[in-house]
């Protein structure tokens, strides 16, 4: 346990987001992405904050590393690729499906035991191939299936019931909630249902950054360190080929990164420096360059982050602009050509 006393839950309120990125077309601001950003130094102190880092929000899949830590603390015996998959929002590639089947086999279970929603693969190329082959949505292909298989495995090992493993009152979900509070350092504000059907715990952006910082700085061999090692060493298993979050971990030595739907990104360096981003409108086109700018503010060499400056804005098929982090956030990264 990181603390015997937890902070009160963050307030549930309308977040006081601020501009974090501009949509530039031909040198003029065409649109503004609002959001919130926090950068923590190696001592866990707030180095930079923009917007509202203390309001309650839903971290979505960016919380999966924390959930994986909780499952390891509950006895889940996974490491390497399969542990990375347990913390994944995967693309639905064959390696992801095979890995999920393997976790289920280790638990003596099958795809029929999963309770996540059936879906098509997340990756658009993989999804198009799937559809062309006439394959229907499946629980195995849904991007959270690795997490759900690991949840079932943890339940089987502990003798907990399987049919209701997604109930917030289930022993597994209670154990996960306890670790969410332990790593974030604050009580959960609200519990709802995530897109996959699993409980989703509301914390603050500050708390999320604190949690991932604690994961990367944990002692070797601990559940936290095992999750960090697995995700960094098998980045594509935690995401997929061509995914920006995997590329980010490959580009920055020692970085642990996890994305989440609705514009959430969290990342941390081995010494505990961490960033967390929430784009208010959920746009990934702003999430990536804003996260890169935040990492530069945390001290990452800007030269390692140039490929994450964002995709160009096109006009007539030609680049005419870009999405650029606000200058308050991005004084160290080279400004995109649209400046």
Secondary structure by P-SEA (a helix, b strand, c coil): ccccccccccccccccccccccccccccccbbbbbbbbbbcccccccccccccccbbbbcccaaaaaaaaaaaaccccccaaaaaaaccccccaaaaaaaaaaaaaaccccccccccccccccaaaaaaaaaaccccccccccaaaaaaaaaaaaaaaccccccccccccaaaaaaaaaaaaaaccccccccccccccbbbbbcaaaaaaaaaaaaacccccaaaaaaaaaaaccccccccccaaaaaaaaccbbbbbbbccbbbbbbcccccbbbbbcccccaaaaaaaaaaaaaaacccccccccccbbbbbccccccccccccccccccccccccc
